[in-house]
């Protein structure tokens, strides 16, 4: 903590030696560290400090470009408590009432029902305790409290109309955003609880989002780490990126690629898992001379999920003639190009009469229409590149080269075990970024020092029962 760090600067000789301080140094107040981090956040100096470290490592010959690098991500828990829906609405309303009390107490006191709000939104029973202690009766009570809170918040928002100075308060804007997501003002009904990138999770940290991975959910962020993979050099982290928990991994690749290009640290081979690999990212890497190496996600179409279905991979495509051929040799009847929100799109249609009489119709067409339509193929802009990548990942050589990606799991484990990489100590994506960048700085320094001393950082293992028995 800040207080412990400020105390160690005064008491510990090794800290004074590391910071080049005189032995008579009397220290500083712990609040200076908080102000220091605020300045780093405001001016983006944390990333510049990280880049200065990378430049120094390149000058020492411990970091070079056009090698191998790998990327993976880790869930970061936000520095807030996970709230139920009732807690979210009541906490948001309480926060807005507190701000209005400080800014416009006479106006707030004149509102209808304001005399009851102080008592109603002071100390209140949590929803979990109501359900645990009173069962279904407590659940019904929690639902009544939820509806009453929603109506009080809507009443407050309606009273604020026409008062731009009060509506501009950040707490009031948060209140309006939360109520738009949870309450239908016209019908006076609760909406289904929102999900996705726009759903607010906590009024104290507006950038926290609810993420789901591998059947586990968390509220917070996701940190993406990129490190070098060189046999004759230390493993150096070259990029640290914190994003909301709902951001897909594939959207981070172009940003990381541009950052590595600007830092002159582009790899020749970039290892990543299937969440990062897409046709657009394969093309972006190829444009920079970077080979993106990672398995593509499995085909999620109905035909691809079926064990005996005819997926898109079973069709032959002739791009020059703009024609497709099915496994039974039938040629397509049309090839139409268009564009939508996702980019270029090609629709290939097979004749309905021929498809309807085909013995493979049940394995090929999964349409619910009454008539028997022909098979339709939907091709994207980078389909040829994706298809070639799928063919390459069927070869043993692909998986032999890809095996080096697993090593980044040790980096994530080291960051979690030794430096608290998984738990955010601050609120807001910018401050969490400062924390994670500092952790990356520390990891690079440790690995550089260990490499210069000829040591290898190994995971500390606890002795098993067999080792304890032999020692006894």
Secondary structure in CASP SS format (residue, H / E / C, confidence):
PFRMAT SS
TARGET T0000
AUTHOR 0000-0000-0000
METHOD secondary structure of the structure
MODEL  1
X C 1.00
X H 1.00
X H 1.00
X H 1.00
X H 1.00
X H 1.00
X H 1.00
X H 1.00
X H 1.00
X H 1.00
X H 1.00
X C 1.00
X H 1.00
X H 1.00
X H 1.00
X H 1.00
X H 1.00
X H 1.00
X C 1.00
X C 1.00
X C 1.00
X C 1.00
X C 1.00
X C 1.00
X C 1.00
X C 1.00
X C 1.00
X C 1.00
X C 1.00
X C 1.00
X H 1.00
X H 1.00
X H 1.00
X H 1.00
X H 1.00
X H 1.00
X H 1.00
X H 1.00
X H 1.00
X H 1.00
X H 1.00
X H 1.00
X H 1.00
X C 1.00
X H 1.00
X H 1.00
X H 1.00
X H 1.00
X H 1.00
X H 1.00
X H 1.00
X H 1.00
X H 1.00
X H 1.00
X H 1.00
X H 1.00
X H 1.00
X H 1.00
X H 1.00
X C 1.00
X C 1.00
X C 1.00
X C 1.00
X C 1.00
X C 1.00
X C 1.00
X C 1.00
X E 1.00
X E 1.00
X E 1.00
X E 1.00
X E 1.00
X E 1.00
X E 1.00
X E 1.00
X E 1.00
X E 1.00
X C 1.00
X C 1.00
X C 1.00
X C 1.00
X C 1.00
X C 1.00
X C 1.00
X H 1.00
X H 1.00
X H 1.00
X H 1.00
X H 1.00
X H 1.00
X H 1.00
X H 1.00
X H 1.00
X H 1.00
X H 1.00
X H 1.00
X H 1.00
X H 1.00
X H 1.00
X H 1.00
X H 1.00
X H 1.00
X H 1.00
X C 1.00
X H 1.00
X H 1.00
X H 1.00
X H 1.00
X H 1.00
X C 1.00
X C 1.00
X C 1.00
X C 1.00
X H 1.00
X H 1.00
X H 1.00
X H 1.00
X H 1.00
X H 1.00
X H 1.00
X C 1.00
X C 1.00
X C 1.00
X C 1.00
X C 1.00
X C 1.00
X H 1.00
X H 1.00
X H 1.00
X H 1.00
X H 1.00
X H 1.00
X H 1.00
X H 1.00
X H 1.00
X H 1.00
X H 1.00
X H 1.00
X H 1.00
X H 1.00
X H 1.00
X H 1.00
X H 1.00
X H 1.00
X H 1.00
X H 1.00
X H 1.00
X H 1.00
X H 1.00
X H 1.00
X H 1.00
X H 1.00
X H 1.00
X H 1.00
X H 1.00
X H 1.00
X H 1.00
X H 1.00
X H 1.00
X C 1.00
X C 1.00
X C 1.00
X C 1.00
X H 1.00
X H 1.00
X H 1.00
X H 1.00
X C 1.00
X C 1.00
X H 1.00
X H 1.00
X H 1.00
X H 1.00
X H 1.00
X H 1.00
X H 1.00
X H 1.00
X H 1.00
X H 1.00
X H 1.00
X H 1.00
X H 1.00
X E 1.00
X E 1.00
X C 1.00
X C 1.00
X C 1.00
X C 1.00
X E 1.00
X E 1.00
X C 1.00
X C 1.00
X C 1.00
X C 1.00
X C 1.00
X C 1.00
X C 1.00
X C 1.00
X C 1.00
X C 1.00
X C 1.00
X C 1.00
X C 1.00
X C 1.00
X C 1.00
X C 1.00
X C 1.00
X C 1.00
X E 1.00
X E 1.00
X E 1.00
X E 1.00
X E 1.00
X C 1.00
X C 1.00
X E 1.00
X E 1.00
X E 1.00
X E 1.00
X E 1.00
X E 1.00
X E 1.00
X E 1.00
X E 1.00
X E 1.00
X E 1.00
X E 1.00
X E 1.00
X C 1.00
X C 1.00
X C 1.00
X C 1.00
X C 1.00
X C 1.00
X C 1.00
X C 1.00
X E 1.00
X E 1.00
X E 1.00
X E 1.00
X E 1.00
X E 1.00
X E 1.00
X E 1.00
X C 1.00
X C 1.00
X C 1.00
X C 1.00
X H 1.00
X H 1.00
X H 1.00
X C 1.00
X H 1.00
X H 1.00
X H 1.00
X H 1.00
X H 1.00
X H 1.00
X H 1.00
X H 1.00
X H 1.00
X H 1.00
X C 1.00
X C 1.00
X C 1.00
X C 1.00
X C 1.00
X C 1.00
X E 1.00
X E 1.00
X E 1.00
X C 1.00
X C 1.00
X C 1.00
X C 1.00
X C 1.00
X C 1.00
X C 1.00
X H 1.00
X H 1.00
X H 1.00
X H 1.00
X H 1.00
X H 1.00
X H 1.00
X H 1.00
X H 1.00
X C 1.00
X C 1.00
X C 1.00
X E 1.00
X E 1.00
X E 1.00
X C 1.00
X C 1.00
X C 1.00
X C 1.00
X C 1.00
X C 1.00
X C 1.00
X C 1.00
X H 1.00
X H 1.00
X H 1.00
X H 1.00
X C 1.00
X C 1.00
X C 1.00
X C 1.00
X C 1.00
X C 1.00
X H 1.00
X H 1.00
X H 1.00
X C 1.00
X E 1.00
X E 1.00
X E 1.00
X C 1.00
X C 1.00
X C 1.00
X C 1.00
X E 1.00
X E 1.00
X E 1.00
X C 1.00
X C 1.00
X C 1.00
X C 1.00
X C 1.00
X E 1.00
X C 1.00
X C 1.00
X E 1.00
X E 1.00
X E 1.00
X E 1.00
X E 1.00
X E 1.00
X E 1.00
X C 1.00
X C 1.00
X E 1.00
X E 1.00
X E 1.00
X E 1.00
X E 1.00
X E 1.00
X E 1.00
X C 1.00
X C 1.00
X H 1.00
X H 1.00
X H 1.00
X H 1.00
X H 1.00
X C 1.00
X C 1.00
X C 1.00
X C 1.00
X H 1.00
X H 1.00
X H 1.00
X H 1.00
X C 1.00
X C 1.00
X C 1.00
X C 1.00
X C 1.00
X C 1.00
X C 1.00
X C 1.00
X C 1.00
X C 1.00
X C 1.00
X E 1.00
X E 1.00
X E 1.00
X E 1.00
X E 1.00
X C 1.00
X C 1.00
X H 1.00
X H 1.00
X H 1.00
X H 1.00
X H 1.00
X H 1.00
X H 1.00
X H 1.00
X H 1.00
X H 1.00
X C 1.00
X C 1.00
X C 1.00
X H 1.00
X H 1.00
X H 1.00
X H 1.00
X H 1.00
X H 1.00
X H 1.00
X H 1.00
X H 1.00
X H 1.00
X H 1.00
X H 1.00
X H 1.00
X H 1.00
X H 1.00
X H 1.00
X H 1.00
X H 1.00
X H 1.00
X H 1.00
X H 1.00
X H 1.00
X H 1.00
X H 1.00
X C 1.00
X C 1.00
X C 1.00
X E 1.00
X C 1.00
X C 1.00
X C 1.00
X C 1.00
X C 1.00
X H 1.00
X H 1.00
X H 1.00
X H 1.00
X H 1.00
X H 1.00
X H 1.00
X H 1.00
X H 1.00
X H 1.00
X H 1.00
X H 1.00
X H 1.00
X H 1.00
X H 1.00
X H 1.00
X H 1.00
X H 1.00
X H 1.00
X H 1.00
X H 1.00
X H 1.00
X H 1.00
X H 1.00
X C 1.00
X C 1.00
X C 1.00
X C 1.00
X C 1.00
X C 1.00
X C 1.00
X C 1.00
X C 1.00
X C 1.00
X C 1.00
X C 1.00
X H 1.00
X H 1.00
X H 1.00
X H 1.00
X H 1.00
X H 1.00
X H 1.00
X C 1.00
END
